[in-house]
Amino acid sequence: MEKNPDNKPLIDTLFVFLHGLITLVDVNKLGFLAYMLDVGEDHRYLCGNWLLEREVKANPPQSYPILMDEVKASPPQPYPTRMQLVGVHAGHAKLDEGLNFIVKLSAQPNSPEIPLRAVITLPRPRKIYYYNQGLMHKECCGGTTSRFSKYPTVVSGLRVFEYRFDDYREVALVNEHGRCIWECAKPAPSGRKNVATVHIYDEPQEGLSGDHNLREFNLSLKFLGVTDIELRDSSAERQINDLVLPGVLAGETSTLDERDPAVRMLFQARRHKIFDFSDAGGAGGTQVCGGVNGAM
C-alpha cells in the first residue's frame, strides 16, 4: 500500500460502473447478481477499462444430440456468460430504495424467454453511488405497485459499486471456466486513495426513440417474473448529480451515447492545459436506461 505526502497509507479502491439495463438482484450473503439483459442491436454490451472495453458475448447454443423436429420447434439459444468479481473485500451496502425500483422476490429470476448476455456475481460493495437519474412520477406505473419495496421518485441509469482490496493483481472478473475476462490495472493515486475502475455497459451507443426506455423497463419486470405491474409513461425529468468520486475522469459517468463527445472535450482540454479533470464527476447523457431490480 502506497503512502501520501502526509505519510498515511492510501486506501486501495475499486469502482465498478454498472451502466444501463443491468438488473441487480440482492441475494443476501452472496452479494448481488447483475443480469445484463439482451435487447439485440439497440445496445452495446461492453466490459473493461474505460475506453478499452471489449464486447461481452453470450455463449453459443449448447450442442447435444436432439431430434431434428425438436430443433425446428425450438432452436437452441445462446446462453449467458457467467462472470465473478474476485480479489475484493465484501461490504454491507444495499441499493437505495428511493433511487431504484426494487421488487421482493421469493426465488432467483428464471425467465428463459428473456435473452441475457451475462450474469455477473458481485460481492456486496462497501458503498453504492448513483448517477444518470430521472425523476419518475407516481402515475408512470400501473398495476400492483405495492410490490415495490418503496415507490421511488428517481430511477438510476448508472450504479457504481465501491470496493477495497489488498493487491490489485488479484482483482479480476473471471468467467465460469476460471478464464480472466478483465484484470485490474495498477491503481492511480487520487487524494487519499489508490483508484482503479472497471466499466460494464448495457445501453445504446446512439440516441434512440423515447419509448425504448419504456420497453426495457417492462422487459426487466417480465424478467423478474412480475406480470401485474407495467410502466405506461417513460418520460423522466433529468436529474443532475454533482457527486464527485476521487480518481474518476470526466465522461466516465456519462451514458455511452454521450461518451465520445466528452472524451474529445477531455483530450482537447488536456492538450491546452485548461482544466484538471483528475477528479471530475457529474452525470451526462440523454437517456435513462434503467430497469427494475430485485431482492431476495
N, C-alpha and C positions, 0 to 999 in steps of 0.2 A: 504494500500500500504506500503510495507516494505521500509527500508532505507538502503543505502550502507554506508561504513565507512566514506564517505565524508558528511554524514548526508543529502544526497539528495534522494528523493523518487525514488524507482526502477519503471521502466515502465513495466506494465503487458502486456506481448506479447504472442500471439498465432501464431505458424507457421502451416499452413495446407499444407501437402505434397500431391501433385496430381501426382501419378506415372503412366506412360504408356499411354494406349489407352483411355484417358479421353478427349472427345471433349468438349471444352469450348465455350459457346455462350454468348457473351456480350449482355445483354438485358437492357442496359441503366440504368435507375434509380433502377431497381430491382437488379442489380449487374451482376452475372454470373449464368448460368445454366450449371452444369457439368454432361455430359452424359457418363455413364460407358457402353461402347459398349461390348456386349457379343459375344465372339468368341469361346465359348464352352470350352472344357477341355484344350485347349492350354494355357489358362491364369488362374491365381488365382485372385479372387475378394475379397479384404480384406479391413477392416476399423477398426481403433482403435489406441491405444497407441503402440508405436514401439515394436515389438516382441510379443505383446499381442493382435494382431488384430484378429477380428472374420470374418468369411465368410459372404460376402454380398450375400443374396439370393433374387432372384426375387419372387414376389408374385405368388402363384399358380393360374392357369387359373380361371377366373371368371365363376361361375356356375349359369346358368339361363336356364329356360325351352326353348329348341330349338328342332327342328325336328332331328331325328337320321340321316337323309340324309345329313343335314347341318353339323353335327358333322363329318361324314365321309369325306365330301368335304373339310372342313376347321376346323380341331380340334381346340378347344380353346387353346390359347397360354398364357404362363406366362406373367405377366406384371410387369414393373419395380417398385421397391420400391422407394418411394419419401422421400427424406430427406431434412432438412433445418438446416443450421448453425445459432444458436441463441446466444445472450449474448455478441456479439462483436460490436465494432463501425465500421461503414462503412467509407471507404476512397475514394480515387479518382484515383487509379491506373488502367491502361489499359494494355492489352497484347502488348508486343513489336512486332511490325510488322516485324522487322528484324530477330527475333528469333522464329517466329511462322508463319505457313501458316494460313491466315485468309481470308475468303470469306465474301462478303457483302450479307446479307440475307434480303429478304423482309418480311419473316414470320419465326416463330419458326419452327425448323425441325419437320416433321411428316412423318416418314417412318416406317410404321408398319411391313414391311418385315425385318427390321433390329432389331434383338433382343437387348434389353437393360437390364442390371442388376439393374441399379439405375439411378435416376435423382436427383441431389443434388443442392439445391438453396444456393448460396454463396453470401453474401453481397459483395459489391465492396471492395477489400482489400486496405490497406494503401500502400503496396509495393508488387511487384511480382519479384521473383528471378528464375533463370533458370539454370538447370543442365542437365547432361546426353545428351549432344548435339552432333549432327553430321552435318558435312559440306555437304550441298546439292549443286550439280551442276545445272546450269540453264537448261541443256538439259535433266535432270532427268524427268521432267514433260512435257507432251504433251497436246495439246488442247488449249482452250481459257484461258491461264494463266493470261490474263489481269483481270480476275475475282478476283484474289488475290488482296487485298488492297495494297500489295507490295510483290514482289517476294523475299522471304528471302533467305539468304545464309545458314542459320542454322535451323534445326528442333530440338526442345527441347522435350526430353522424360520425363522431370520432371519439373513441375512448383510449386513454393512454394509461397503461399499467406500469407502475414503478416497482422495481426490484433492487435488492442489494445482492452482491456476490463477493466471493473471495478471490477468484482467479478467472480473469476474462477468457483464458484459454480453455476453461471447462464449460463456458456458457455457449449453448448452441440450440438450434432446432434440429431434431433428428426424426427420421421417419420410422415407420413400423418395422423396418428391417435394420435399424441402427445406423443407416447412412445419414451423413450430415447434409441437411438442406441449407442451413445458414450457420456460419460460425462467427462469433463475436469479434469485432475488430478491437484493437487496443484502444481503451477509453482515453478521452481527451480531458484535461483538467479544465474546470469551469467553476470559479468560486471555491467552495469547499468540497466539491465533488469531482470524481473522475467519471465522465459520462460516456456511455455507449447507447446506441439506438438501433432498433430494427423496425421496419415498416411492413405491414400486411394490408394490401389494398383489395377491396371488392367493391368497385364503383366505376362509373363511366369516366372515360378519358376525355369525352366531349359532352357538352351540354345536351340533354335530352328533353323531350316534351314533359310538361309539368305533371302529367298523370303517371309517369313511370314510378314516382315515389309511392303513389297510392298502390299500384300493382305490387311493388316489392314489399311494402308494409303488410299487405294482406297475404302475400306469399309466405312471409315469416310466421304469420298467425297460423296458416294452414300447416306449415312445417311443424309447429309446436302442437298440432292437434286441436287447435282452437277453432271451432266452427260457428260459434254463436256471437262472435264479435267481428265487425267489419269497419275499416276506415273508409269513410264516404267522401271526405274532403281533405286533400293532401296539402292544401295551402298552409304554409308555415311562415310566420313573420321572423325574419332573420334576427338572431341574437348575436351580438358581438361579445367575444370573450377575450379580455386583455391579459389573462393569466400568462405569465412567462415562466417557462421551465429552463433551468440552467443548462447551457450547452446545446440547446435546441436552435437550429438555424431557421431563418425566415423561410417560409414556404413548407416546412415540414408538417405544419398543422393545417395546411390548405388542402382542399379537395384535389383530386387528380386532374380535373379539368382546368384548374387554375394554377397547377404547379409549374408548368413551363414558363408562363409569363413571370411568375415570382422568381424563378431561377435566373431568368435573363436579367431581371432587376437586381438580383443579388450580385451576379457576376459583374455587372456594369458598375454597381456601387463600390465593389471591392477594387476594381481597376482604378477608379477615381478617388478611392480612399475617403468617401464622403461619410459613410456610416459604418458603425461597428455592429454587425449582425450576430455576434457570438452568442447573445442571449435573447435573440428575437423570438417572439411567440405570436399570440393572437390567432385569429381564425379568418379564413377566407373562403372562397368557393361560392358557387351559385346555386347549390342544391344540397338538400339534407337527405342523403341516402341512409336512413336509419330504419331498423326494423324493431321487432319485439324480442324480448329476452325472457328467460325462464329461470325459476329457482326451484330446487327440489325440496 
